C-alpha cells in the first residue's frame, strides 16, 4: 500500500495533479491510501477527477469527520472504499482484500474495465459471473466482512435501506445463479442440487434474472474442446 502524503500543500496549483503525477509509480502498489478531511475535501474531489482513468491503482480514502454526501461524492469519483479515522488496521485489511478480490473478478469478466476506475458499485453488475465465483469461494466470516463493506458502501449513498438491500440481494442472486450454472456446465438440475434449492425454485430465479443455461453449456463445451 502507498499513502499519499498528508502533508501535501493542497493550496499549491500543482497539488490538484498529485494522483495523476504519481499514476505510473503507483502501479507498483495494490492500493493508494488518500487522507481526506473537511479541510482538504475540495482538493480530494479535484485530484480524483483530474486523475480519472489515468489512475489504475485503486484508492481507499482515510476519511476523517466526513458526512455521507461527501463520501458518496468520493465513491462517484472513483475511490474503491473508505475507512474512518482513527484507523483500524484490521478493518483496512478486510476492505483492501475484499475490494481487490472483486476488482480482479471484474477484470476477469470484462477486460475493458481495466482501463477505467469507476466506483465499485458501478462495476459489479457487469461481472456477475466472476464475482459470484469469488463470493462462493469465501467462508462465512469472509462473507460477513464483505457484507459489512457493501453495507458501508450503500450507506453513504442517497438510497434508502430498502432500495440498497434490494440491489444487493438482486445482484447476489444473479451472481450466485450464474456461478452455480457455470460450475455445473449449464446443468440446471445439478446446479439446483448444489444450491440446495428445488429445481422449480432455481428455474424461477433463472427466469427472474433472464439467465439462460444454454450459454453455460456452450461455454463448457468450448472450453472442453479447447483443452482437447
C-alpha positions as CSV (number, residue, x, y, z in Angstrom):
1,X,0.0,0.0,0.0
2,X,1.1,3.6,-0.7
3,X,-0.2,6.5,1.4
4,X,-0.4,9.8,-0.5
5,X,1.5,12.2,1.9
6,X,-0.9,14.0,4.2
7,X,1.5,17.0,4.3
8,X,0.9,17.9,0.6
9,X,0.3,21.6,0.3
10,X,-3.2,21.4,-1.2
11,X,-3.3,25.1,-1.9
12,X,-0.4,24.8,-4.4
13,X,-1.6,24.9,-8.0
14,X,0.3,21.6,-8.8
15,X,-1.4,19.8,-5.9
16,X,-4.5,19.0,-8.0
17,X,-2.4,16.8,-10.2
18,X,-0.8,14.8,-7.4
19,X,-2.5,11.5,-8.2
20,X,-2.1,12.0,-11.9
21,X,1.6,12.8,-11.3
22,X,2.2,9.6,-9.3
23,X,-0.1,7.3,-11.5
24,X,2.8,5.4,-13.1
25,X,4.7,4.9,-9.8
26,X,1.5,3.8,-8.1
27,X,1.2,0.8,-10.4
28,X,3.7,-1.0,-8.2
29,X,1.2,-0.9,-5.3
30,X,-2.0,-2.7,-4.6
31,X,-3.7,0.3,-3.1
32,X,-3.2,4.0,-2.6
33,X,-4.4,5.5,0.7
34,X,-5.8,9.0,0.4
35,X,-6.3,11.0,3.7
36,X,-9.5,13.1,3.3
37,X,-11.0,15.5,5.8
38,X,-13.3,18.5,5.6
39,X,-10.2,20.7,5.3
40,X,-9.0,19.1,2.1
41,X,-12.2,17.7,0.7
42,X,-12.4,20.1,-2.2
43,X,-8.8,19.2,-3.2
44,X,-9.6,15.4,-2.9
45,X,-12.5,15.7,-5.2
46,X,-10.4,17.6,-7.7
47,X,-7.4,15.4,-7.5
48,X,-9.6,12.3,-8.1
49,X,-11.4,13.9,-11.0
50,X,-8.1,15.1,-12.6
51,X,-6.5,11.6,-12.3
52,X,-9.6,9.9,-13.8
53,X,-9.0,6.9,-16.0
54,X,-5.2,7.5,-15.9
55,X,-5.0,6.1,-12.4
56,X,-5.2,2.3,-12.4
57,X,-4.3,1.8,-8.7
58,X,-7.4,1.6,-6.5
59,X,-7.8,4.4,-4.0
60,X,-9.1,3.9,-0.4
61,X,-10.0,7.1,1.4
62,X,-8.9,7.6,5.0
63,X,-11.9,9.6,6.0
64,X,-11.9,12.0,9.0
65,X,-15.2,13.6,10.0
66,X,-16.8,13.3,6.6
67,X,-20.6,13.3,6.1
68,X,-22.4,10.8,3.9
69,X,-22.8,13.2,1.0
70,X,-19.1,13.8,0.8
71,X,-18.3,10.0,0.9
72,X,-20.9,9.5,-1.8
73,X,-19.1,12.1,-4.0
74,X,-15.7,10.3,-3.4
75,X,-17.3,7.0,-4.4
76,X,-18.7,8.6,-7.6
77,X,-15.2,10.0,-8.4
78,X,-13.7,6.5,-8.2
79,X,-12.5,5.5,-4.8
80,X,-12.6,1.8,-4.1
81,X,-13.7,2.2,-0.5
82,X,-13.1,4.2,2.6
83,X,-12.1,3.7,6.3
84,X,-12.9,6.1,9.0
85,X,-10.2,7.7,11.2
86,X,-8.9,6.8,13.7
87,X,-7.7,3.9,11.6
88,X,-8.5,0.3,12.5
89,X,-5.8,-1.8,10.8
90,X,-8.0,-5.0,10.7
91,X,-10.9,-3.1,9.0
92,X,-8.4,-1.7,6.5
93,X,-7.0,-5.2,5.7
94,X,-10.5,-6.6,5.2
95,X,-11.6,-3.8,3.0
96,X,-8.5,-3.9,0.9
97,X,-8.7,-7.7,0.4
98,X,-12.4,-7.7,-0.4
99,X,-12.1,-4.8,-2.8
100,X,-9.1,-6.3,-4.6
101,X,-10.9,-9.7,-4.9
102,X,-13.9,-8.0,-6.6
103,X,-11.7,-5.9,-8.8
104,X,-9.9,-9.0,-10.0
105,X,-13.3,-10.6,-10.7
106,X,-14.3,-7.6,-12.7
107,X,-11.0,-7.7,-14.6
108,X,-11.5,-11.3,-15.5
109,X,-15.1,-10.8,-16.6
110,X,-14.7,-7.6,-18.5
111,X,-11.1,-6.8,-19.6
112,X,-12.1,-3.5,-21.0
113,X,-12.9,-2.3,-17.5
114,X,-9.2,-2.5,-16.6
115,X,-8.5,1.0,-18.1
116,X,-11.2,2.7,-16.0
117,X,-11.7,3.2,-12.3
118,X,-15.4,4.0,-11.7
119,X,-16.9,3.2,-8.3
120,X,-17.1,-0.4,-7.5
121,X,-20.8,-0.3,-7.2
122,X,-21.0,0.6,-10.9
123,X,-18.6,-2.2,-12.0
124,X,-20.2,-5.1,-10.2
125,X,-23.3,-5.7,-12.4
126,X,-21.0,-6.1,-15.4
127,X,-19.1,-9.0,-13.9
128,X,-21.7,-11.1,-12.0
129,X,-20.2,-14.4,-13.2
130,X,-16.7,-14.0,-11.8
131,X,-17.9,-12.0,-8.8
132,X,-20.2,-15.0,-8.0
133,X,-17.3,-17.3,-8.1
134,X,-15.4,-15.1,-5.8
135,X,-18.2,-14.9,-3.3
136,X,-18.9,-18.6,-3.3
137,X,-15.3,-19.3,-2.5
138,X,-15.3,-17.5,0.8
139,X,-16.1,-18.7,4.3
140,X,-18.9,-17.3,6.5
141,X,-16.6,-14.9,8.3
142,X,-15.3,-13.5,5.0
143,X,-18.8,-13.2,3.6
144,X,-19.7,-11.3,6.7
145,X,-16.8,-8.9,6.2
146,X,-17.8,-8.5,2.5
147,X,-21.4,-7.8,3.5
148,X,-20.2,-5.2,6.0
149,X,-18.2,-3.5,3.3
150,X,-21.1,-3.5,0.9
151,X,-23.4,-2.1,3.6
152,X,-21.0,0.7,4.3
153,X,-20.7,1.5,0.6
154,X,-24.5,1.8,0.2
155,X,-25.0,3.6,3.5
156,X,-23.1,6.6,2.0
157,X,-25.5,6.8,-1.0
158,X,-28.8,8.6,-1.2
159,X,-30.7,5.4,-1.5
160,X,-33.0,4.1,1.3
161,X,-32.2,1.0,3.3
162,X,-34.9,-0.9,1.3
163,X,-33.6,0.2,-2.1
164,X,-30.0,-0.6,-1.1
165,X,-30.9,-4.0,0.3
166,X,-32.9,-4.8,-2.8
167,X,-30.0,-4.0,-5.1
168,X,-27.5,-6.1,-3.1
169,X,-29.9,-9.1,-2.9
170,X,-30.7,-8.9,-6.6
171,X,-27.0,-8.8,-7.6
172,X,-26.2,-11.6,-5.2
173,X,-29.0,-13.8,-6.6
174,X,-27.8,-13.2,-10.1
175,X,-24.2,-13.8,-9.3
176,X,-25.0,-17.0,-7.3
177,X,-27.2,-18.5,-10.0
178,X,-24.7,-17.6,-12.7
179,X,-21.8,-19.1,-10.7
180,X,-23.8,-22.3,-9.9
181,X,-24.6,-22.8,-13.6
182,X,-21.1,-22.2,-14.7
183,X,-19.8,-24.8,-12.2
184,X,-22.4,-27.3,-13.3
185,X,-21.6,-26.7,-17.0
186,X,-25.2,-25.5,-17.5
187,X,-26.9,-28.5,-15.9
188,X,-29.9,-26.9,-14.1
189,X,-30.7,-30.0,-12.0
190,X,-27.1,-30.3,-10.8
191,X,-26.8,-26.5,-10.1
192,X,-30.1,-26.6,-8.2
193,X,-28.9,-29.6,-6.1
194,X,-25.6,-27.9,-5.3
195,X,-27.5,-24.7,-4.3
196,X,-29.8,-26.9,-2.2
197,X,-32.9,-25.4,-3.9
198,X,-35.8,-27.2,-5.6
199,X,-35.4,-27.3,-9.3
200,X,-38.5,-25.2,-9.9
201,X,-37.4,-22.5,-7.4
202,X,-34.0,-22.4,-9.1
203,X,-35.6,-22.2,-12.5
204,X,-37.8,-19.3,-11.2
205,X,-34.7,-17.4,-10.2
206,X,-33.2,-18.0,-13.6
207,X,-36.3,-16.5,-15.3
208,X,-36.4,-13.6,-12.8
209,X,-32.8,-12.6,-13.8
210,X,-33.1,-13.7,-17.5
211,X,-30.3,-16.2,-17.2
212,X,-30.1,-18.9,-20.0
213,X,-28.4,-22.2,-19.1
214,X,-27.6,-22.8,-22.8
215,X,-24.9,-20.2,-22.8
216,X,-23.1,-22.1,-19.9
217,X,-23.4,-25.4,-21.8
218,X,-21.9,-23.8,-24.8
219,X,-19.1,-22.3,-22.7
220,X,-18.3,-25.6,-21.1
221,X,-18.3,-27.4,-24.5
222,X,-16.0,-24.7,-26.0
223,X,-13.6,-25.0,-23.0
224,X,-13.6,-28.8,-23.3
225,X,-12.8,-28.6,-27.0
226,X,-10.0,-26.1,-26.4
227,X,-8.4,-28.3,-23.8
228,X,-8.6,-31.3,-26.0
